Amino acid sequence: MKKIAPRFPYPRRRLVRAVLQRLAHVAFAVLTDLQITGQENFPKGSALLVVANHFSFIDPVAMVRVAPWPLEFVGGFQTPNAPASVTWIPKVWGYYPVFRGTGSRYALRAAEAVLAQDGVLGIFPEAGSWATVLRPPRPGAAFLAVRTGAPILPMGFDGLPDVFPRLRKGRRARVTIRIGQPFGPFHATGRGRARRQQLEAIGHEIMRRIAELIPPERRGHYSDDPAIRAAAQGTEIYPWADAPEG
């Protein structure tokens, strides 16, 4: 992989992020009944794209909780589904914002630079948490996988949307984080429509790997059950298609 000058250094904000990661450990221990499986699948010593389903605004916190290495993120500029009381967390952690509905070249350049430094990058291919079933991906994760040749580590999150509703009832939610086996790297050839079709196929493969790690009823567009796929129709509509962020 071609090395890029550290305009986007990795890792960064080490002290702040170490404190926040410790707080994430404490929060999940106190507020949830947490089960983590597949930790033996964590790879070592290379660039890595970490992907997961995105059903809750606290999904990035879960990824931070389980990650054994410094983790960088690209993510939406706005957090419309998060309470105002927690919007300070991604700002303090620091991430490269994606302006949904645009090319977001700055965030993509930053992501490539992180991976060029053998960094670990977290990205949620669905690009938003507006539903609780799996939806088709936006092109960003596949694009980065092809551009950088980085392998991909899938994670599946279950139970996170229940955390705060259960707390209001004085109960802890059962949360499961499953870590799958790394896969890739991916390559695409050609230009134009042919290349876009290859990227779409890679994106769907990424989502199928995530689908294997979440309960069958949450697999949405990637379920083997026609009834579940039918019930998921409409969730694929991208909220920022006609109203880009920023």
C-alpha positions as CSV (number, residue, x, y, z in Angstrom):
1,M,0.0,0.0,0.0
2,K,1.3,3.4,-0.9
3,K,2.4,5.5,2.1
4,I,0.8,8.9,2.5
5,A,2.5,11.7,4.4
6,P,0.9,12.1,7.9
7,R,-1.4,15.1,7.2
8,F,-3.9,12.8,8.9
9,P,-1.8,11.3,11.7
10,Y,-2.6,7.9,13.2
11,P,-3.1,7.3,16.0
12,R,-4.1,10.7,17.4
13,R,-5.7,12.1,20.6
14,R,-4.3,9.2,22.5
15,L,-4.9,10.4,26.0
16,V,-8.5,11.6,25.4
17,R,-9.3,8.4,23.6
18,A,-7.8,6.2,26.2
19,V,-10.0,7.9,28.8
20,L,-13.1,7.6,26.7
21,Q,-12.4,3.9,25.9
22,R,-12.1,3.2,29.6
23,L,-15.4,5.0,30.2
24,A,-17.0,2.8,27.5
25,H,-15.8,-0.3,29.3
26,V,-17.4,1.0,32.6
27,A,-20.6,2.1,30.9
28,F,-21.2,-1.2,29.2
29,A,-20.4,-3.1,32.4
30,V,-22.8,-1.0,34.5
31,L,-25.6,-0.4,32.0
32,T,-25.8,-3.6,30.0
33,D,-25.6,-7.4,30.2
34,L,-22.8,-7.6,27.6
35,Q,-21.6,-10.7,25.7
36,I,-18.7,-10.6,23.3
37,T,-17.9,-13.5,21.0
38,G,-15.2,-14.0,18.3
39,Q,-12.4,-12.0,19.9
40,E,-10.0,-14.7,18.6
41,N,-10.7,-13.2,15.1
42,F,-9.0,-10.0,15.8
43,P,-6.1,-9.7,13.3
44,K,-2.7,-8.1,14.2
45,G,-0.3,-5.8,12.5
46,S,-1.9,-4.4,9.4
47,A,-4.3,-1.9,8.0
48,L,-7.9,-2.9,8.7
49,L,-11.5,-1.7,7.9
50,V,-13.9,-2.6,10.7
51,V,-17.5,-2.7,9.6
52,A,-20.8,-3.3,11.5
53,N,-24.5,-2.9,11.3
54,H,-25.9,0.5,12.4
55,F,-29.1,0.3,14.3
56,S,-28.3,2.8,17.2
57,F,-26.5,6.0,17.8
58,I,-24.3,4.2,20.4
59,D,-22.9,1.7,17.8
60,P,-19.6,3.6,17.6
61,V,-19.3,3.4,21.4
62,A,-19.7,-0.4,21.2
63,M,-17.0,-0.6,18.5
64,V,-14.7,1.4,20.8
65,R,-15.5,-0.8,23.7
66,V,-14.5,-4.0,21.9
67,A,-11.6,-2.7,19.7
68,P,-8.1,-3.8,20.9
69,W,-6.3,-1.2,18.8
70,P,-6.4,2.6,18.3
71,L,-9.6,3.2,16.3
72,E,-10.3,6.0,13.8
73,F,-13.7,6.7,12.4
74,V,-15.4,8.3,9.4
75,G,-19.0,9.1,10.1
76,G,-22.0,11.4,9.4
77,F,-21.6,15.1,10.0
78,Q,-24.9,15.1,11.7
79,T,-26.2,12.7,14.4
80,P,-30.0,13.2,14.0
81,N,-30.9,10.1,16.0
82,A,-28.7,10.9,19.0
83,P,-29.9,12.9,22.1
84,A,-28.3,16.3,22.4
85,S,-26.8,15.2,25.7
86,V,-24.4,12.8,24.0
87,T,-23.4,14.6,20.8
88,W,-20.3,15.9,22.5
89,I,-18.8,12.4,22.6
90,P,-17.9,12.1,18.9
91,K,-16.6,15.6,18.9
92,V,-14.2,14.9,21.8
93,W,-13.2,11.6,20.4
94,G,-12.6,13.2,17.0
95,Y,-13.6,11.7,13.6
96,Y,-13.5,12.5,10.0
97,P,-17.0,13.8,9.0
98,V,-18.9,12.6,6.0
99,F,-21.4,15.0,4.5
100,R,-24.0,12.5,3.5
101,G,-25.3,12.9,0.0
102,T,-22.0,14.4,-1.2
103,G,-18.7,13.0,-2.3
104,S,-17.0,13.8,1.0
105,R,-13.6,13.8,-0.5
106,Y,-11.9,15.1,2.6
107,A,-13.1,12.2,4.7
108,L,-12.2,9.7,2.0
109,R,-8.7,11.1,1.8
110,A,-8.3,11.0,5.5
111,A,-9.5,7.4,5.6
112,E,-7.0,6.4,2.9
113,A,-4.3,8.1,4.9
114,V,-5.2,6.2,8.1
115,L,-5.1,2.9,6.3
116,A,-1.8,3.8,4.5
117,Q,-0.3,4.1,8.0
118,D,-1.5,0.5,8.9
119,G,-4.3,2.1,10.9
120,V,-7.7,0.7,11.9
121,L,-10.7,2.5,10.5
122,G,-14.3,2.0,11.7
123,I,-17.1,2.6,9.2
124,F,-20.8,1.8,9.2
125,P,-21.6,0.9,5.6
126,E,-25.4,1.7,5.9
127,A,-24.3,5.3,6.7
128,G,-27.0,6.0,9.3
129,S,-29.1,4.4,12.0
130,W,-32.6,5.2,10.7
131,A,-33.8,1.5,10.9
132,T,-33.2,-1.6,13.0
133,V,-32.9,-4.1,10.1
134,L,-30.0,-4.5,7.7
135,R,-30.1,-2.2,4.7
136,P,-28.0,-2.0,1.5
137,P,-24.7,-0.1,1.9
138,R,-23.6,3.2,0.6
139,P,-20.5,3.0,-1.6
140,G,-17.9,4.3,0.9
141,A,-16.8,1.0,2.6
142,A,-16.4,-0.8,-0.7
143,F,-14.6,2.2,-2.3
144,L,-12.1,2.3,0.5
145,A,-11.6,-1.5,0.5
146,V,-10.7,-1.4,-3.2
147,R,-8.6,1.8,-3.0
148,T,-6.5,0.6,-0.1
149,G,-6.5,-3.2,-0.4
150,A,-7.2,-3.3,3.4
151,P,-8.8,-6.5,4.7
152,I,-12.2,-6.1,6.4
153,L,-13.3,-7.2,9.8
154,P,-17.1,-7.6,10.3
155,M,-18.9,-7.1,13.6
156,G,-22.6,-7.7,14.4
157,F,-24.3,-5.6,17.2
158,D,-27.5,-6.8,18.8
159,G,-29.5,-5.2,21.6
160,L,-28.1,-1.7,21.5
161,P,-31.4,0.1,20.6
162,D,-32.8,-1.4,23.8
163,V,-30.2,0.0,26.2
164,F,-32.0,3.3,27.1
165,P,-35.6,2.1,27.0
166,R,-34.6,-0.7,29.4
167,L,-32.8,1.7,31.7
168,R,-35.9,3.8,32.0
169,K,-37.5,0.7,33.3
170,G,-34.7,0.0,35.7
171,R,-33.4,-3.0,33.7
172,R,-30.2,-3.8,31.8
173,A,-30.4,-4.6,28.1
174,R,-28.8,-7.8,26.9
175,V,-26.2,-6.7,24.3
176,T,-24.3,-9.0,22.1
177,I,-21.2,-8.1,20.0
178,R,-20.1,-10.8,17.5
179,I,-16.8,-10.5,15.7
180,G,-16.5,-12.3,12.4
181,Q,-13.5,-13.5,10.5
182,P,-11.5,-11.0,8.4
183,F,-12.0,-11.2,4.7
184,G,-10.7,-9.6,1.5
185,P,-8.7,-7.8,0.1
186,F,-10.9,-6.7,-2.8
187,H,-10.0,-5.4,-6.2
188,A,-12.0,-3.7,-9.0
189,T,-11.0,-3.1,-12.6
190,G,-12.2,-0.9,-15.4
191,R,-14.0,2.3,-15.2
192,G,-17.5,3.8,-15.2
193,R,-20.5,1.5,-15.0
194,A,-18.5,-1.7,-14.9
195,R,-16.5,-0.5,-11.9
196,R,-19.6,0.7,-10.1
197,Q,-21.1,-2.7,-10.5
198,Q,-18.1,-4.3,-9.0
199,L,-18.2,-1.9,-6.1
200,E,-21.9,-2.6,-5.5
201,A,-21.1,-6.4,-5.5
202,I,-18.4,-5.8,-2.9
203,G,-20.7,-3.7,-0.8
204,H,-23.3,-6.5,-0.8
205,E,-20.7,-9.0,0.2
206,I,-19.7,-6.8,3.1
207,M,-23.3,-6.7,4.2
208,R,-23.8,-10.4,3.9
209,R,-20.8,-11.0,6.2
210,I,-22.4,-8.6,8.7
211,A,-25.8,-10.3,8.4
212,E,-24.2,-13.6,9.5
213,L,-23.4,-12.0,12.8
214,I,-26.8,-10.6,13.8
215,P,-30.1,-12.4,14.6
216,P,-32.1,-13.7,11.5
217,E,-35.0,-11.4,12.2
218,R,-32.7,-8.3,11.9
219,R,-31.1,-9.3,8.6
220,G,-33.6,-7.2,6.5
221,H,-32.5,-7.0,2.9
222,Y,-30.0,-9.8,3.4
223,S,-32.3,-12.3,5.0
224,D,-32.9,-15.7,3.4
225,D,-36.6,-15.4,4.4
226,P,-38.7,-13.6,1.7
227,A,-41.1,-12.4,4.4
228,I,-38.3,-10.6,6.2
229,R,-37.0,-9.1,3.0
230,A,-40.5,-7.9,2.1
231,A,-41.0,-6.3,5.6
232,A,-37.7,-4.4,5.1
233,Q,-38.8,-2.7,1.9
234,G,-38.6,1.0,2.3
235,T,-35.8,1.0,4.8
236,E,-33.3,1.2,2.0
237,I,-34.5,4.8,1.1
238,Y,-31.5,7.1,1.9
239,P,-32.7,10.1,3.9
240,W,-30.0,12.3,2.5
241,A,-30.5,11.5,-1.2
242,D,-32.2,14.8,-1.9
243,A,-31.0,16.9,1.0
244,P,-27.2,16.6,1.4
245,E,-25.7,17.4,4.7
246,G,-23.7,20.6,5.1
